Amino acid sequence: MSAREAAARAQMSRFIMSIMPFADAASTDLPLARLFRLSLFQVSVGITMVLLGGTLNRVMAIELGIPVSIIAVAMALPLVAAPARALIGHKSDTHRSYLGWRRVPYIWFGALIQFGGLAVMPFSLLLISEGQAGKAVYGEAGMTLAFLMVGFGLHTVQTAGLALATDLAPPEKRPRVVAMLYTMLIVGMFVGAIVIGRLLADFSTLRLIQVLQGSALVTITLTCIAIWKQEPRRRDIQPGGQPKEPFRAALKALRQQKGLDRLLVALAVGTAAFGMQDVLLEPYGGSVLHMGVGSTTLLTALFATGSLVGYFISARLMSRGGNPYVVAGIGLMLGLPGFAAVIMAAPFGSVGVFSAGTVMIGLGSGLFAVSMLIAAMAMVSDGRGGLALGAWSAVQAMALGVAVAVGGLVRDAVTGLADAGWLGSAFQSPASGYSIVYLVEILLVFGALACLGPLVKPRRIEPRAAPPARFGLADLPN
């Protein structure tokens, strides 16, 4: 091969890598192919989230006729396992095995627990839908166990998987790696929603069993592919070494890091600000703007698109040395015009204004989420990566769950009071309850900015030194 051909091939290779997404996230120790394979655990998590948050919600309410109260309890059960993410992260930090692994055993057993929950779930749902007095109790017990298993398995896989990515990626590449992992989570949700929706288009109980058990098989297969030969085996973490650090001691040491408590508070308030409208977005478009089912589904796609753009921008800014707290603040401020546009879409009757506001909210949410995660990763030290990421994930999951519940309660309460005539004629509109929720979200954005402000360290500007005084005939003119 001539020198000219070699130079042309090298130039073509650089061009392909420049246009390939997340090519700059790769490193010598973590090449792009290995990184993409590792991110498959996020795809499996995305598929499971689609099943829990969307598909099963509709199937249980409409096709199976399960009471709404039971559905609400079932949807809240995975949240019960969220506080355990900090403990799971700590256990993966201090785990010792003869194989020399820390993260892989937790990812594997989490995937197994999730697999078992998805496999048992359809049979328990069918027992509840039959409504027989003697079998309903067993169905409810099985459903409780299944949703707890899926929630606990999902949280375990994601916590240990993110910690493994933190271990493998060099510090300067972590912003791009985080953005890639979250992008693959959205990809998993998109693909899962499309495929599962088509499979359940002609609904039957047999098809439901096949879809849930097939999803269980797909998720555990993707997780196994993701962790295959990823974590190096280490001799220094085998049994018989130094005693493990207790969880309370590790948590106390982590909390002594300056700014961590404020970071978690800002994360909780900001997550609630962006997440309160999660279950109200499509109903708002349908009941207020009279959008069709296909159009309201597009709103979720617009929100996800804005989030993806936020992931890219956040990772690009911080890979160039940006301050994660400043980027998170920018994301919060972008949410303000987004929420205002959604509120104003009702009096204007404009779907375009509503769509623009949805994209802006998604963009701000993406900037905020990735920036706060990278800020938490920057506090990883002394082998406590799993604990820090677990605490971050637990706070985010609990804040999101509480915000979604409160958003629905506020909307229903305002609508009920308005229909009863307690709030006057100004609230006699289908948009009143939704607008109040979005106003609460605006207030939460200001609260998150107030929590985040002290974490932003201003750059010190050193005073310019005064020129030394000089005396002598050489300083005189001419």
C-alpha positions as CSV (number, residue, x, y, z in Angstrom):
1,M,0.0,0.0,0.0
2,S,1.4,3.4,-1.0
3,A,1.7,6.3,1.4
4,R,-1.0,8.2,-0.5
5,E,-3.5,5.3,-0.1
6,A,-2.7,4.9,3.6
7,A,-3.3,8.6,4.1
8,A,-6.6,8.5,2.2
9,R,-7.8,5.5,4.3
10,A,-6.8,7.3,7.5
11,Q,-8.6,10.4,6.5
12,M,-11.7,8.4,5.6
13,S,-11.6,6.6,8.9
14,R,-11.4,9.9,10.8
15,F,-14.3,11.2,8.8
16,I,-16.5,8.2,9.6
17,M,-15.6,8.4,13.3
18,S,-16.4,12.1,13.3
19,I,-19.9,11.6,12.0
20,M,-20.6,8.4,14.1
21,P,-22.5,9.2,17.3
22,F,-20.5,9.0,20.5
23,A,-17.3,8.0,18.7
24,D,-15.4,10.4,21.0
25,A,-16.7,8.5,24.0
26,A,-14.4,5.6,23.2
27,S,-11.0,5.3,24.7
28,T,-8.0,2.9,24.4
29,D,-9.3,0.7,27.3
30,L,-13.0,1.0,26.3
31,P,-13.3,1.0,22.5
32,L,-16.5,1.9,20.8
33,A,-17.7,-1.6,20.0
34,R,-17.2,-2.7,23.7
35,L,-19.0,0.5,24.9
36,F,-22.0,-0.1,22.6
37,R,-22.2,-3.7,23.9
38,L,-22.1,-2.5,27.5
39,S,-24.9,0.0,26.8
40,L,-27.3,-2.9,26.0
41,F,-28.2,-3.2,29.7
42,Q,-29.8,0.2,29.3
43,V,-31.8,-1.1,26.3
44,S,-33.1,-3.9,28.5
45,V,-34.0,-1.4,31.2
46,G,-35.8,0.8,28.7
47,I,-37.9,-2.2,27.5
48,T,-38.9,-3.0,31.0
49,M,-39.8,0.6,31.7
50,V,-42.1,0.6,28.7
51,L,-43.9,-2.5,30.0
52,L,-44.3,-1.1,33.5
53,G,-45.2,2.5,32.7
54,G,-47.3,2.2,29.5
55,T,-48.3,-1.2,28.1
56,L,-49.3,-2.9,31.3
57,N,-51.1,0.2,32.6
58,R,-53.4,0.2,29.6
59,V,-53.9,-3.6,29.3
60,M,-54.8,-3.9,33.0
61,A,-57.3,-1.1,32.9
62,I,-59.0,-1.7,29.6
63,E,-58.5,-5.3,28.3
64,L,-58.4,-7.0,31.7
65,G,-60.8,-4.8,33.5
66,I,-58.7,-4.6,36.7
67,P,-59.8,-1.9,39.2
68,V,-57.8,1.4,39.0
69,S,-56.9,1.2,42.7
70,I,-55.1,-2.1,42.2
71,I,-53.4,-0.7,39.1
72,A,-52.2,2.3,41.1
73,V,-50.7,0.1,43.8
74,A,-49.1,-2.1,41.2
75,M,-47.5,0.9,39.4
76,A,-46.1,2.2,42.7
77,L,-44.6,-1.1,43.8
78,P,-41.4,-0.8,41.8
79,L,-40.8,2.5,43.6
80,V,-40.6,0.6,46.9
81,A,-37.2,-0.8,45.8
82,A,-35.8,2.6,44.7
83,P,-34.4,3.5,48.2
84,A,-32.4,0.3,48.1
85,R,-30.3,1.5,45.2
86,A,-27.8,3.2,47.6
87,L,-27.3,-0.1,49.5
88,I,-27.0,-2.0,46.2
89,G,-24.4,0.4,45.0
90,H,-22.4,0.0,48.3
91,K,-22.6,-3.8,48.2
92,S,-21.3,-3.8,44.6
93,D,-18.4,-1.5,45.8
94,T,-17.4,-3.9,48.6
95,H,-18.4,-7.2,47.1
96,R,-15.7,-9.9,47.1
97,S,-15.8,-13.2,45.2
98,Y,-13.4,-15.9,44.2
99,L,-13.9,-14.9,40.6
100,G,-12.6,-11.4,41.4
101,W,-15.8,-9.5,40.2
102,R,-17.7,-6.7,42.0
103,R,-20.4,-5.4,39.6
104,V,-21.1,-8.4,37.4
105,P,-22.7,-10.6,40.1
106,Y,-25.2,-7.9,41.0
107,I,-26.1,-7.2,37.4
108,W,-26.5,-10.9,36.8
109,F,-28.7,-11.6,39.8
110,G,-30.7,-8.4,39.1
111,A,-31.4,-9.6,35.6
112,L,-32.5,-13.0,37.0
113,I,-34.9,-11.4,39.5
114,Q,-36.3,-9.2,36.7
115,F,-36.7,-12.2,34.5
116,G,-38.6,-14.1,37.2
117,G,-41.0,-11.2,37.8
118,L,-41.9,-10.8,34.1
119,A,-42.4,-14.5,33.7
120,V,-44.8,-14.7,36.7
121,M,-46.7,-11.5,36.0
122,P,-49.1,-12.5,33.3
123,F,-50.6,-15.5,35.3
124,S,-51.2,-13.3,38.3
125,L,-52.9,-10.6,36.2
126,L,-55.2,-13.2,34.6
127,L,-56.2,-14.5,38.0
128,I,-57.2,-11.0,39.1
129,S,-59.1,-10.3,35.9
130,E,-61.2,-13.4,36.3
131,G,-62.7,-12.0,39.5
132,Q,-63.3,-15.3,41.2
133,A,-63.4,-14.9,45.0
134,G,-61.2,-17.9,45.7
135,K,-58.5,-17.0,43.2
136,A,-58.3,-13.2,43.4
137,V,-56.3,-13.3,46.6
138,Y,-53.6,-15.5,44.9
139,G,-53.6,-13.3,41.9
140,E,-53.1,-10.1,44.0
141,A,-50.3,-11.8,46.0
142,G,-48.6,-13.0,42.7
143,M,-49.0,-9.5,41.2
144,T,-47.4,-7.9,44.2
145,L,-44.5,-10.3,44.1
146,A,-44.0,-10.0,40.4
147,F,-44.0,-6.1,40.4
148,L,-41.6,-6.1,43.4
149,M,-39.3,-8.5,41.6
150,V,-39.3,-6.5,38.4
151,G,-38.7,-3.2,40.3
152,F,-35.9,-4.6,42.4
153,G,-34.2,-6.3,39.5
154,L,-34.4,-3.2,37.3
155,H,-32.9,-1.0,40.0
156,T,-30.2,-3.5,40.7
157,V,-29.2,-3.9,37.0
158,Q,-29.2,-0.1,36.3
159,T,-27.3,0.8,39.5
160,A,-24.5,-1.8,39.1
161,G,-24.4,-1.2,35.4
162,L,-23.8,2.5,35.7
163,A,-21.2,1.8,38.4
164,L,-19.4,-0.6,36.0
165,A,-19.4,2.0,33.2
166,T,-17.9,4.5,35.7
167,D,-15.1,2.0,36.6
168,L,-14.3,1.3,32.9
169,A,-14.4,4.8,31.5
170,P,-11.6,7.3,32.1
171,P,-12.7,10.4,34.0
172,E,-12.4,12.7,30.9
173,K,-14.7,10.4,28.9
174,R,-17.4,9.9,31.5
175,P,-19.7,12.8,30.3
176,R,-19.9,11.2,26.8
177,V,-20.3,7.7,28.2
178,V,-23.2,8.9,30.4
179,A,-24.9,10.6,27.5
180,M,-24.6,7.5,25.4
181,L,-26.0,5.2,28.2
182,Y,-29.0,7.5,28.6
183,T,-29.5,7.7,24.8
184,M,-29.5,3.9,24.6
185,L,-32.2,3.9,27.4
186,I,-34.4,6.1,25.2
187,V,-33.6,3.8,22.2
188,G,-34.8,0.8,24.2
189,M,-38.0,2.6,25.2
190,F,-38.7,3.6,21.6
191,V,-38.0,0.2,20.1
192,G,-39.8,-1.6,23.0
193,A,-42.9,0.6,22.6
194,I,-43.1,0.0,18.9
195,V,-42.6,-3.7,18.9
196,I,-44.8,-4.4,22.0
197,G,-47.5,-2.2,20.7
198,R,-47.6,-4.1,17.4
199,L,-47.5,-7.5,19.1
200,L,-50.5,-6.6,21.3
201,A,-52.5,-4.9,18.5
202,D,-54.7,-8.1,18.4
203,F,-55.0,-8.6,22.1
204,S,-55.6,-12.0,23.6
205,T,-54.6,-13.5,26.9
206,L,-52.3,-16.0,25.2
207,R,-50.6,-13.1,23.3
208,L,-50.1,-11.2,26.6
209,I,-48.4,-14.2,28.2
210,Q,-46.2,-14.6,25.1
211,V,-45.2,-10.9,25.1
212,L,-44.4,-10.7,28.8
213,Q,-42.4,-13.9,28.8
214,G,-40.7,-13.0,25.5
215,S,-39.7,-9.6,27.0
216,A,-38.3,-11.5,30.0
217,L,-36.1,-13.6,27.7
218,V,-35.0,-10.6,25.6
219,T,-34.0,-8.5,28.6
220,I,-31.9,-11.1,30.2
221,T,-30.3,-12.0,26.9
222,L,-29.4,-8.3,26.3
223,T,-28.0,-8.0,29.8
224,C,-25.8,-11.1,29.4
225,I,-24.4,-9.8,26.1
226,A,-23.8,-6.4,27.8
227,I,-21.7,-7.8,30.7
228,W,-19.8,-10.5,28.8
229,K,-16.1,-10.0,29.4
230,Q,-16.6,-6.4,30.6
231,E,-15.3,-6.4,34.1
232,P,-11.7,-7.5,34.6
233,R,-11.0,-10.0,37.3
234,R,-9.1,-8.7,40.3
235,R,-7.1,-10.6,42.9
236,D,-7.3,-7.8,45.4
237,I,-11.0,-8.1,46.0
238,Q,-11.2,-11.8,46.7
239,P,-12.4,-13.1,50.1
240,G,-10.0,-13.1,53.0
241,G,-8.6,-9.6,52.6
242,Q,-9.3,-6.5,54.7
243,P,-12.7,-6.2,56.4
244,K,-15.5,-4.6,54.5
245,E,-16.5,-1.0,55.2
246,P,-20.0,-1.0,56.8
247,F,-22.8,0.7,54.9
248,R,-23.4,3.4,57.5
249,A,-19.7,4.3,57.7
250,A,-19.5,4.5,53.9
251,L,-22.7,6.6,53.7
252,K,-21.4,8.9,56.5
253,A,-18.1,9.4,54.7
254,L,-19.8,10.1,51.4
255,R,-22.1,12.7,53.0
256,Q,-19.0,14.5,54.4
257,Q,-18.1,15.4,50.8
258,K,-18.9,19.1,50.5
259,G,-22.0,19.9,48.6
260,L,-23.4,16.4,48.2
261,D,-26.5,16.9,50.4
262,R,-27.3,20.1,48.5
263,L,-26.7,18.3,45.2
264,L,-29.2,15.6,46.1
265,V,-31.8,18.2,47.3
266,A,-31.4,20.1,44.0
267,L,-31.7,16.8,42.1
268,A,-34.9,15.9,43.9
269,V,-36.6,19.3,43.4
270,G,-35.5,19.6,39.8
271,T,-36.6,16.0,39.0
272,A,-40.0,16.8,40.5
273,A,-40.2,20.0,38.5
274,F,-39.7,18.1,35.2
275,G,-41.5,14.9,36.1
276,M,-44.8,16.1,37.6
277,Q,-46.3,16.4,34.1
278,D,-45.2,13.0,32.9
279,V,-48.6,11.4,33.1
280,L,-50.5,14.6,32.2
281,L,-48.8,15.5,28.9
282,E,-51.0,13.3,26.5
283,P,-54.3,13.8,28.5
284,Y,-53.7,17.6,28.3
285,G,-53.4,17.4,24.5
286,G,-56.4,15.2,24.1
287,S,-58.9,16.9,26.5
288,V,-57.8,20.6,26.1
289,L,-56.5,20.8,22.5
290,H,-58.7,17.9,21.2
291,M,-55.7,16.1,19.7
292,G,-56.1,12.6,18.4
293,V,-54.5,9.5,19.8
294,G,-51.7,9.5,17.1
295,S,-51.0,13.2,17.7
296,T,-50.7,12.8,21.5
297,T,-48.4,9.9,21.0
298,L,-46.2,12.2,18.9
299,L,-46.0,14.5,22.0
300,T,-44.0,11.8,23.8
301,A,-41.7,11.4,20.8
302,L,-41.2,15.2,20.8
303,F,-40.4,15.2,24.5
304,A,-37.9,12.3,24.0
305,T,-36.3,14.1,21.1
306,G,-35.8,17.2,23.2
307,S,-34.2,15.0,25.9
308,L,-31.9,13.4,23.4
309,V,-30.7,16.8,22.2
310,G,-30.2,17.8,25.8
311,Y,-28.0,14.7,26.4
312,F,-25.8,15.5,23.4
313,I,-25.4,19.2,24.3
314,S,-24.7,18.5,27.9
315,A,-22.1,15.9,27.2
316,R,-20.5,18.1,24.5
317,L,-20.3,21.1,26.9
318,M,-18.8,19.2,29.8
319,S,-16.4,17.2,27.6
320,R,-15.0,20.7,26.9
321,G,-14.6,21.5,30.5
322,G,-18.0,23.0,31.3
323,N,-19.3,23.2,34.8
324,P,-22.1,20.6,35.3
325,Y,-24.0,22.8,37.8
326,V,-24.1,25.7,35.3
327,V,-25.3,23.3,32.6
328,A,-28.0,22.0,34.9
329,G,-29.0,25.5,35.7
330,I,-29.4,26.3,32.0
331,G,-31.6,23.2,31.7
332,L,-33.8,24.4,34.5
333,M,-34.1,27.8,33.0
334,L,-35.0,26.3,29.6
335,G,-37.9,24.6,31.4
336,L,-39.5,28.0,32.4
337,P,-40.5,29.1,28.8
338,G,-41.4,25.5,28.0
339,F,-43.9,25.3,30.9
340,A,-45.2,28.8,30.1
341,A,-45.8,27.8,26.4
342,V,-47.7,24.8,27.5
343,I,-50.0,26.9,29.7
344,M,-50.5,29.5,27.0
345,A,-51.4,26.9,24.4
346,A,-54.8,26.5,26.0
347,P,-56.1,30.1,25.6
348,F,-54.5,30.3,22.2
349,G,-55.8,26.9,21.2
350,S,-52.4,26.3,19.4
351,V,-51.0,22.8,19.0
352,G,-47.8,24.4,17.6
353,V,-47.2,26.4,20.8
354,F,-47.9,23.2,22.9
355,S,-45.5,21.1,20.8
356,A,-42.8,23.8,21.0
357,G,-43.2,23.9,24.8
358,T,-43.0,20.1,25.0
359,V,-39.7,20.0,23.1
360,M,-38.2,22.8,25.3
361,I,-39.2,20.9,28.5
362,G,-37.6,17.8,27.1
363,L,-34.5,19.7,26.2
364,G,-34.2,21.2,29.7
365,S,-34.9,17.8,31.3
366,G,-32.1,16.2,29.3
367,L,-29.6,18.9,30.2
368,F,-30.5,18.8,33.8
369,A,-30.5,15.0,34.2
370,V,-27.2,14.3,32.6
371,S,-25.4,17.2,34.2
372,M,-26.5,16.2,37.7
373,L,-25.4,12.6,37.1
374,I,-22.0,13.8,35.9
375,A,-21.8,16.0,39.0
376,A,-22.5,13.0,41.2
377,M,-19.9,11.0,39.3
378,A,-17.4,13.7,39.9
379,M,-17.8,13.0,43.6
380,V,-16.8,9.3,43.2
381,S,-13.7,8.6,45.2
382,D,-12.2,5.9,47.4
383,G,-14.0,3.1,45.7
384,R,-17.5,4.4,46.5
385,G,-18.7,4.8,42.9
386,G,-21.6,2.4,43.3
387,L,-22.8,4.1,46.5
388,A,-22.7,7.6,45.0
389,L,-24.6,6.5,41.9
390,G,-27.0,4.5,43.9
391,A,-27.8,7.4,46.1
392,W,-28.3,9.6,43.0
393,S,-30.6,7.0,41.4
394,A,-32.6,6.5,44.6
395,V,-33.3,10.2,45.1
396,Q,-34.2,10.6,41.4
397,A,-36.6,7.6,41.3
398,M,-38.3,8.6,44.6
399,A,-38.7,12.2,43.6
400,L,-40.1,11.3,40.2
401,G,-42.6,8.8,41.7
402,V,-43.8,11.3,44.3
403,A,-44.0,14.1,41.7
404,V,-46.1,12.0,39.3
405,A,-48.5,11.1,42.1
406,V,-48.8,14.6,43.4
407,G,-49.3,16.0,39.9
408,G,-52.2,13.7,39.3
409,L,-53.8,14.5,42.6
410,V,-53.4,18.2,42.1
411,R,-55.0,18.0,38.7
412,D,-57.9,15.9,39.9
413,A,-58.5,18.1,43.0
414,V,-58.5,21.4,41.1
415,T,-60.8,19.9,38.4
416,G,-63.2,18.6,41.1
417,L,-63.3,21.9,42.9
418,A,-63.9,23.8,39.7
419,D,-66.7,21.5,38.6
420,A,-68.3,22.0,42.0
421,G,-68.2,25.8,41.5
422,W,-65.9,26.4,44.5
423,L,-63.2,28.2,42.4
424,G,-65.4,30.6,40.4
425,S,-66.1,31.0,36.7
426,A,-62.4,31.6,35.8
427,F,-61.6,27.9,36.5
428,Q,-64.5,26.5,34.5
429,S,-62.2,25.2,31.8
430,P,-60.7,21.7,31.1
431,A,-57.2,23.4,31.2
432,S,-57.5,24.7,34.8
433,G,-56.2,21.6,36.6
434,Y,-53.4,21.1,34.1
435,S,-52.4,24.8,34.2
436,I,-52.1,24.7,38.0
437,V,-49.8,21.7,37.8
438,Y,-47.5,23.5,35.3
439,L,-47.5,26.6,37.6
440,V,-46.4,24.4,40.5
441,E,-43.6,23.0,38.2
442,I,-42.5,26.6,37.5
443,L,-42.2,27.2,41.3
444,L,-40.3,24.0,41.7
445,V,-37.8,25.1,39.0
446,F,-37.1,28.3,41.0
447,G,-36.7,26.1,44.1
448,A,-34.2,23.9,42.3
449,L,-32.3,26.9,41.0
450,A,-32.1,28.3,44.6
451,C,-30.7,24.9,45.8
452,L,-28.2,24.7,42.9
453,G,-26.9,28.3,43.1
454,P,-24.4,27.8,46.0
455,L,-22.9,24.8,44.2
456,V,-21.7,26.9,41.3
457,K,-18.2,28.1,42.2
458,P,-17.4,31.4,40.5
459,R,-14.1,31.5,38.8
460,R,-11.6,33.5,40.8
461,I,-10.1,36.4,38.9
462,E,-6.6,37.2,40.2
463,P,-6.0,40.9,40.6
464,R,-3.5,42.2,38.0
465,A,-0.2,43.0,39.7
466,A,0.7,46.7,39.6
467,P,3.8,47.5,37.6
468,P,6.8,47.9,39.8
469,A,7.9,51.5,40.6
470,R,11.1,52.4,38.8
471,F,13.2,55.4,39.3
472,G,16.2,56.6,37.3
473,L,17.2,58.7,34.4
474,A,16.6,55.9,32.0
475,D,12.8,56.3,32.5
476,L,12.8,60.0,31.5
477,P,11.7,60.9,27.9
478,N,14.6,61.0,25.5
